[in-house]
Amino acid sequence: MKRRGAGEREKDVKKRKLLDELGESWLPYLTPKDDGFHQLWKTKYSKLVLRTAEKIPKEVHEEVQEAFLTLQKHGCFFQDLVRIKGKDFVTPVSRILIGNPGCTYKYLNTRLFSVPWPVEGYEINYSHPEISKACKALIKLNCYLHRESIQALQEQNLAETKGMEDSPVIDRHQDYATSITEMGSILQDQSPSHVPENDHSHLKERTSYNLSLLNYMDPQQMPFLKQEPYFGMGKMAVSWHHDENLVEGSTVAVYSYSCEEPAADILEEKTPSGRDPAVWHVGLKVAWDIKNPGLAVPLYPGDCYFMLDDLNMTHQHCVLAGLPPRFSSTHRVAECSQGTLPYILDQCNAALQNLCADTHLSCPTLKSLDVDDIKRVEETHNEVRRRFTLKEKLHREYGICISYR
């Protein structure tokens, strides 16, 4: 049986200590209807940036939302089998990974292989033109979010440099248009053509998303969702976590689309305080901290949010379920030095070198029973956790073929 890592044990200790300190009480958290919400956002969560749907081009919404529905229609979303605390669980959220050909992404000890979006240098044949169109829409969204992320980082850097009171938080409850307008002329000097080359390269490196993890969940089909344990925020679609397997200090960008807008008065009388359980939210908290209140930010159809710089490392986030079904496209800079298809195939081939496939034997045997050799084979097996290689998986499940020019 595989031993749990030191990191997992440390998390358990921190979680238990936090719950013991809380006892029967809840930690405080704020929503937009609470006094102090915006001040808390600016002081403790300034690296979370929200772009509301009306700030995003209409064609982006139309193409991306159509892509979500197309992929769902073609059965491309799957629940994953993940390992938590030594036990296997099926995720309540269904997912598909789409990104640069050959990229993979690992979370909760499960490695996903990306369905490729169209990029120069590869010939990718899709089984259906609708799937091809959907993948094109998602790489266009990726480019858009890349540009927006660079702008958000520039605004953040400018705010820190100038000591401006307002950080680049944008939301529908407080108008930041004035401060953004005042930034205008200064930001022109911060455009890519005027940013020092080393600074611009650093920004680009931290926002050059190489894949997107798409999520779908219908809360009405998931009656067993966990309750949020620290703040009493309600049902969670995704528990508190840091995103894994990312380039250090890279931004995470998320496009959120709940399929229908809940009526404004749904459950409002039942929830005089706290977040509206009819609306999807992203929750944030300072990691393993009980001094600062948490934050619950509502997500309406077409909203985007960005976790800039080191926010993913210093804070934890969760996704709080609303009533309608919801899609999201979460764009990441995955750390792929040991996560590309060629690397994993090399590891598999190295493990197979210890296999003795003598035709006179009834079944294959191992050449070496040395502990290190056995451990290496088992680590490779755990790393892949899939029956087929990427090409076979894509061809078998999606009818997609990849060839290198």
Beta strands, then each sheet from edge to edge (+ up, - down):
strand 1: 29-30
strand 2: 48-51
strand 3: 78-84
strand 4: 87-99
strand 5: 104-107
strand 6: 110-113
strand 7: 115-116
strand 8: 122-125
strand 9: 211-217
strand 10: 236-241
strand 11: 252-258
strand 12: 281-286
strand 13: 294-298
strand 14: 304-307
strand 15: 315-320
strand 16: 326-332
strand 17: 355-356
strand 18: 365-366
strand 19: 401-404
sheet 1: 1+ 13+ 12- 15+ 10-
sheet 2: 2+ 14- 11+ 16- 9+ 4- 3+
sheet 3: 2+ 14- 11+ 16- 9+ 4- 7-
sheet 4: 5+ 6-
sheet 5: 8+ 19-
sheet 6: 17+ 18-
end
